[in-house]
Amino acid sequence: MENIIKFDPDELKLTKKDILDLMSSIEKRWKINNKSNYQFIMSMEAMKIGIRMTSQETVTKIWLEIVNGFNELLYENAMAKARGENETWAETLEKVKTKLKEDAGDPIC
């Protein structure tokens, strides 16, 4: 029996509560050193107010873009690190990515 987990990042559903809980968790860590982190705590509170005032649909779309952006940054960072270490897989993957971009412009016959 094959157990395949299907995950589509475009279908990611973060609720306002999920995001606010994450932000509260970060803020709680910062409050351990309230004095040094005061400006970060105040900024986080302002962001939380903005999220509370924004529709669920808008919050979901924004955070979907943020998550996708971070995924792209993590990928680019891994590629840069691998290229710096002369890893052959990085060069191969870069060639595949370039080829896919080139082929995306070609009409299907």
C-alpha positions as CSV (number, residue, x, y, z in Angstrom):
1,M,0.0,0.0,0.0
2,E,1.5,3.3,-1.1
3,N,1.1,6.2,1.3
4,I,1.7,9.4,-0.6
5,I,1.2,12.8,1.1
6,K,0.1,15.3,-1.5
7,F,1.0,18.8,-0.6
8,D,0.3,21.8,-2.8
9,P,1.8,25.0,-1.5
10,D,-0.7,27.0,-3.5
11,E,-3.4,25.4,-1.3
12,L,-1.8,26.4,1.9
13,K,-4.4,27.6,4.3
14,L,-3.2,29.7,7.2
15,T,-5.8,31.2,9.4
16,K,-5.5,34.5,11.2
17,K,-5.4,32.5,14.4
18,D,-2.5,30.4,13.1
19,I,-0.5,33.5,12.2
20,L,-1.4,35.4,15.4
21,D,-0.4,32.3,17.5
22,L,3.0,32.2,15.7
23,M,3.6,35.9,16.2
24,S,2.6,35.6,19.9
25,S,5.1,32.7,20.3
26,I,7.9,34.8,18.8
27,E,6.9,37.8,21.0
28,K,6.9,35.6,24.1
29,R,10.6,34.6,23.4
30,W,11.5,38.3,22.9
31,K,9.8,39.2,26.2
32,I,12.4,37.2,28.0
33,N,14.6,40.2,27.4
34,N,12.0,43.0,27.3
35,K,14.4,45.9,27.5
36,S,16.6,44.8,24.5
37,N,13.7,43.7,22.4
38,Y,11.3,46.5,23.1
39,Q,11.2,47.9,19.5
40,F,10.7,44.4,18.1
41,I,7.8,43.7,20.5
42,M,6.1,47.0,19.7
43,S,6.5,46.3,16.0
44,M,5.1,42.8,16.4
45,E,2.1,44.2,18.3
46,A,1.5,46.6,15.4
47,M,1.6,43.8,12.9
48,K,-0.8,41.7,15.0
49,I,-3.3,44.7,15.0
50,G,-3.0,44.9,11.2
51,I,-3.7,41.2,10.8
52,R,-6.7,41.4,13.1
53,M,-8.1,44.3,11.0
54,T,-7.6,42.5,7.7
55,S,-9.9,40.0,6.1
56,Q,-9.1,36.3,6.3
57,E,-8.9,36.1,2.5
58,T,-6.3,38.9,2.3
59,V,-4.3,37.5,5.2
60,T,-4.2,34.1,3.6
61,K,-3.0,35.5,0.2
62,I,-0.3,37.6,1.8
63,W,1.1,34.8,4.0
64,L,0.9,32.4,1.1
65,E,3.2,34.8,-0.8
66,I,5.5,35.2,2.2
67,V,5.8,31.4,2.6
68,N,6.5,30.9,-1.1
69,G,9.0,33.7,-1.0
70,F,10.9,32.1,1.9
71,N,10.8,28.8,0.1
72,E,12.5,30.4,-2.9
73,L,15.1,32.1,-0.6
74,L,15.9,28.8,1.1
75,Y,16.3,27.1,-2.4
76,E,18.5,29.9,-3.6
77,N,20.6,29.8,-0.5
78,A,21.1,26.1,-0.7
79,M,22.1,26.4,-4.4
80,A,24.6,29.2,-3.6
81,K,26.1,27.2,-0.7
82,A,26.3,24.1,-2.9
83,R,28.0,26.0,-5.8
84,G,30.4,27.5,-3.3
85,E,31.3,24.0,-2.2
86,N,31.6,22.8,-5.8
87,E,28.8,20.3,-5.5
88,T,28.0,18.7,-8.9
89,W,24.3,18.3,-8.1
90,A,23.9,22.0,-7.9
91,E,25.2,22.5,-11.4
92,T,23.0,19.8,-12.7
93,L,19.9,21.2,-11.0
94,E,20.7,24.7,-12.3
95,K,20.9,23.2,-15.9
96,V,17.5,21.6,-15.4
97,K,16.0,24.8,-14.1
98,T,17.4,26.8,-17.1
99,K,16.1,24.2,-19.5
100,L,12.7,24.2,-18.0
101,K,12.5,28.0,-18.3
102,E,13.7,27.8,-21.9
103,D,11.1,25.1,-22.8
104,A,8.3,27.1,-21.0
105,G,8.4,29.6,-23.9
106,D,8.3,26.9,-26.6
107,P,4.8,26.2,-28.0
108,I,3.6,22.7,-27.6
109,C,3.5,20.8,-30.9
